[in-house]
Amino acid sequence: MAAKESPHYYGGQALLEGVMMRGRDRWAVAVRRPTKEIYIEQHPVRSLATKYPLFRKPLFRGVAAMGEALSIGMRAMMISANQSLDEETKLSSKQMGGTIAFALLVFFVIFILFPNLLSNLFGHTKRATAGHSILQNVYEGLIRMGIFIGYLLLISMIKEIRRVFQYHGAEHKTIAAYEANEPVLNPQSVDKYSTLHVRCGTNFLIMTMLLTIIVFTFFGRPAIWLQILERLGGIFVIAGISYEGLRLGAARTDNPFVRALMAPGLWLQKITTRQPETDQIEVAIRSFEAVLPTAERTRVAPLPSPVIAGDSLREDEPTAEP
């Protein structure tokens, strides 16, 4: 008798004028072009778990999920950036690669290096006791959390980022409608659901930052260069634990203790999501439709905007969908 297939938890990511959705075996991007049609492309998910059984195990599957999410997310951002821009302002692959590399460097400096250095200054003492080490790690975690929340509040004032946050809300609403067994997926039926979702990446980030305080306490406070290396390596351990926490939250949302653990991430989503417009929900639905099993695509109602399918990774000419 064949083993029962575990339920798949759909996920996604808000993009510039678009949404990426990830299904069991494929991911898709839908972008609203300046000419108002919706551009769509989809690609297979090359999961480490299918190739290496180790990455199906608890903790290890979280590491694989983080790596795959980063890889797919960056490719999706490159697609959306080019499709949402006018022809004369599109970026080359080299320019996009440089932009992403710079963004990763800034992330490292602001969210890893700076909190660590600042916590060492705040907690400087010649007597490095165990209690002092714990206190410095608490300082570091709180500084990192404060920078993160301040960063989100700051960028939420930018018009273009607010639109990304609206697409984030559209992504959540679409997945929530599907999981609530909404019989027909259209902007009207999807819009009645919440913009907050327990499996959001924001929850993952908050759990990660809280766990850094606990996990890094076991590392002590060695030389600064070693602290930086420990934090880079510790990301994988923390990602594994955070992923299991999200899976727990997804499966037991009715448990009061689990709901309490998920609450900080849901509160923060009040910053990272906004109420979407009807045409933004339409984009999210189109992206979600592309990753649904064929038999379930009948749940998607006819939508007004024309759709253009393409494959930017092969640099083929886009073709109109029938």
Secondary structure by P-SEA (a helix, b strand, c coil): ccccccbbbbbccccccbbbbbccccccccccccccbbbbbbbbbbcccccccccccaaaaaaaaaaaaaaaaaaaaaaaaaaaccccccccaaaaaaaaaaaaaaaaaccccaaaaaaaaaaccccccaaaaaaaaaaaaaaaaaaaaaaaaaacccaaaaaaaaaaaaaaaaaaaaaaccccccaaaaaaccccccccaaaaaaaaaaaaaaaacccccccaaaaaaaaaaaaaaaaaaaaaaaaaaaaccccaaaaaaaaaaaaaaaaacccccaaaaaaaaaaaaaacccccccccccccbbbbbbbccccccccccc
